């Protein structure tokens, strides 16, 4: 796990009518990753984009595509998202009947593996898989919609996870997603997160100055 803070802007808050140019602008503005939220209207109450859209975006940037699958059952779609150009594929343990199998399906595609915990999901759900994965995504809002308020109660879980990673000497990134802004980003970092996902703040604050907003999240 790197100590450098990485920023992964969520294109859920981008202008979908010009998604390609939004991704190019994020790269120019200094984004480390591009966070792509995939929702199926079943696992979460919303529908977003599928593999075809990711495939069209892929040639536009060399940035890491950080793909968060909020879909169930997740196994059926891993190959499609891997082929579309995902670099990190993150899933929810509740979206599979066999977490280890899902991990191995992602590994088989030579992609990094992430597991996401919803605000009420306990670390115990994933603890025994930590040495098999690359990233834990802590949701600081209920997954499904952009623009929700940050839930500070997940910071305790983030701290505990960080302590386990340190104690076990694991090389795992901790990513946090949901309502991250210029005020609470420092709390997330202090709790142990080294990748911050942000949508509304990056696209809407300071009149949409992406570069400035990414830099503020990184340094605040």
C-alpha positions in Angstrom: 0.0 0.0 0.0 1.3 3.4 -1.0 1.4 6.3 1.4 0.7 8.7 -1.5 -2.9 9.8 -1.7 -4.5 8.9 -5.0 -7.7 10.5 -6.3 -10.2 8.5 -8.3 -12.9 10.8 -9.7 -16.3 9.1 -10.1 -17.7 9.7 -13.6 -21.2 9.1 -12.1 -21.1 12.9 -11.6 -19.8 13.7 -15.1 -21.9 15.0 -18.0 -23.0 11.7 -19.6 -23.6 13.5 -22.9 -19.9 14.1 -23.3 -18.4 11.3 -21.2 -15.4 10.8 -23.5 -14.2 14.4 -23.2 -14.9 14.4 -19.4 -12.5 11.4 -19.0 -9.8 13.2 -21.1 -10.3 16.3 -18.9 -9.9 14.3 -15.7 -6.6 12.9 -17.0 -5.3 16.4 -17.9 -6.4 17.6 -14.4 -4.2 15.0 -12.7 -6.6 12.2 -11.7 -4.8 9.0 -10.7 -7.6 6.6 -11.5 -11.0 6.9 -13.2 -13.7 5.5 -11.0 -16.6 3.8 -12.8 -19.7 2.8 -10.9 -21.7 0.0 -12.5 -25.2 -0.5 -11.1 -27.8 -3.0 -12.2 -31.1 -1.7 -10.8 -31.2 -5.0 -8.8 -28.4 -5.1 -6.3 -28.7 -1.3 -6.0 -31.7 0.8 -6.9 -30.2 2.5 -10.0 -29.0 1.7 -13.5 -25.7 3.1 -14.9 -23.3 2.0 -17.6 -22.2 -1.4 -19.0 -19.1 -2.9 -20.6 -19.8 -1.3 -24.0 -19.4 2.2 -22.6 -16.2 1.3 -20.8 -14.9 -0.2 -24.1 -15.5 3.1 -25.9 -13.8 5.1 -23.1 -10.8 2.9 -22.9 -8.8 4.2 -25.9 -9.1 7.8 -24.6 -6.9 7.5 -21.6 -4.1 5.3 -20.1 -5.4 6.0 -16.6 -6.3 3.1 -14.4 -10.0 2.2 -14.7 -11.2 1.5 -11.2 -14.5 -0.4 -11.8 -16.9 -0.8 -8.9 -19.5 -3.5 -9.7 -22.7 -3.1 -7.8 -24.3 -6.0 -9.6 -25.6 -9.4 -8.6 -24.9 -12.2 -9.4 -21.5 -10.6 -10.2 -19.6 -13.6 -11.7 -21.5 -13.6 -15.0 -20.1 -10.2 -15.9 -16.5 -10.2 -14.8 -15.1 -11.4 -18.1 -17.1 -8.7 -20.0 -15.8 -5.9 -17.8 -12.3 -7.3 -17.9 -12.4 -7.4 -21.7 -13.9 -3.9 -21.8 -10.7 -2.4 -20.1 -11.2 -2.5 -16.4 -7.9 -2.5 -14.4 -9.3 -3.0 -11.0 -12.6 -4.9 -10.5 -14.3 -4.4 -7.2 -17.3 -6.4 -6.1 -19.5 -6.8 -3.0 -19.4 -10.0 -0.9 -23.2 -9.9 -0.8 -23.3 -10.1 -4.6 -21.8 -13.6 -4.8 -22.4 -17.0 -3.3 -18.7 -17.8 -3.3 -16.3 -14.9 -2.6 -13.2 -17.0 -3.3 -14.5 -18.1 -6.7 -15.3 -14.5 -7.6 -11.7 -13.4 -6.6 -10.2 -16.2 -8.7 -12.4 -15.2 -11.7 -11.0 -11.7 -11.5 -7.4 -13.0 -11.1 -7.9 -15.2 -14.1 -8.4 -12.1 -16.2 -5.1 -10.6 -14.8 -7.0 -7.8 -13.1 -6.5 -6.3 -9.6 -9.2 -7.5 -7.1 -11.2 -5.2 -4.9 -13.9 -6.0 -2.3 -16.4 -3.3 -1.2 -18.0 -3.0 2.1 -21.4 -1.1 2.4 -21.8 1.1 5.5 -23.4 -1.7 7.5 -21.2 -4.5 6.2 -18.7 -5.8 8.8 -14.9 -6.3 8.2 -15.5 -10.0 9.3 -17.3 -10.5 6.0 -14.0 -10.2 4.1 -11.2 -10.6 6.8 -10.3 -14.1 5.7 -9.8 -13.0 2.0 -7.5 -10.0 2.7 -4.4 -11.9 1.7 -6.1 -12.7 -1.7 -7.0 -9.1 -2.7 -5.5 -5.8 -3.7 -8.0 -3.2 -2.4 -10.9 -2.7 0.0 -13.4 -0.1 -1.0 -15.2 1.3 2.1 -18.6 2.9 1.1 -19.3 6.0 3.2 -22.8 6.2 1.7 -25.4 3.6 0.8 -24.4 2.5 -2.7 -26.8 3.4 -5.5 -26.9 7.2 -5.9 -24.5 10.1 -6.4 -24.5 13.2 -4.2 -25.3 11.6 -0.8 -23.9 12.8 2.5 -20.8 11.3 4.0 -21.4 8.9 6.9 -18.6 9.5 9.5 -19.4 6.3 11.3 -17.5 4.3 8.7 -14.2 5.9 9.8 -13.9 3.5 12.7 -14.2 0.5 10.4 -11.5 2.2 8.1 -9.2 2.5 11.1 -9.7 -1.1 12.2 -9.0 -2.3 8.7 -5.9 -0.2 8.5 -4.7 -1.8 11.8 -5.3 -5.3 10.5 -3.4 -4.6 7.2 -0.5 -3.2 9.2 -0.5 -6.1 11.7 -0.6 -8.7 9.0 1.9 -6.8 6.8 -0.5 -6.9 3.8 -0.1 -4.8 0.7 -3.7 -3.5 0.3 -5.1 -0.2 -0.7 -8.0 1.3 1.3 -10.3 3.3 -0.9 -13.2 5.3 0.4 -16.3 6.4 -1.6 -19.3 8.5 -0.8 -19.8 12.2 0.0 -16.0 12.9 0.1 -15.4 16.6 0.1 -12.7 19.2 1.1 -13.8 19.0 4.8 -14.0 15.3 5.4 -11.2 14.1 3.1 -8.6 14.7 5.9 -10.6 12.5 8.2 -10.7 9.7 5.6 -6.9 9.9 5.1 -6.3 10.0 8.9 -8.4 6.9 9.3 -6.2 5.1 6.8 -7.7 5.6 3.3 -5.1 6.2 0.6 -7.5 6.3 -2.4 -10.3 8.9 -2.4 -13.3 8.6 -4.7 -15.1 11.8 -5.3 -17.8 12.8 -7.8 -19.9 15.9 -7.0 -17.0 17.7 -5.3 -14.6 17.3 -8.2 -17.2 18.1 -10.9 -19.1 20.9 -9.2 -17.0 22.8 -6.7 -15.0 25.9 -7.7 -17.1 26.2 -10.9 -16.0 22.8 -12.0 -12.2 23.5 -11.9 -11.2 19.8 -12.0 -7.5 20.4 -11.5 -8.0 22.6 -8.4 -10.6 20.2 -6.9 -8.4 17.1 -7.4 -5.4 19.0 -5.8 -7.5 20.2 -2.8 -8.7 16.7 -2.1 -5.1 15.4 -2.3 -3.6 18.0 0.0 -6.3 19.0 2.4 
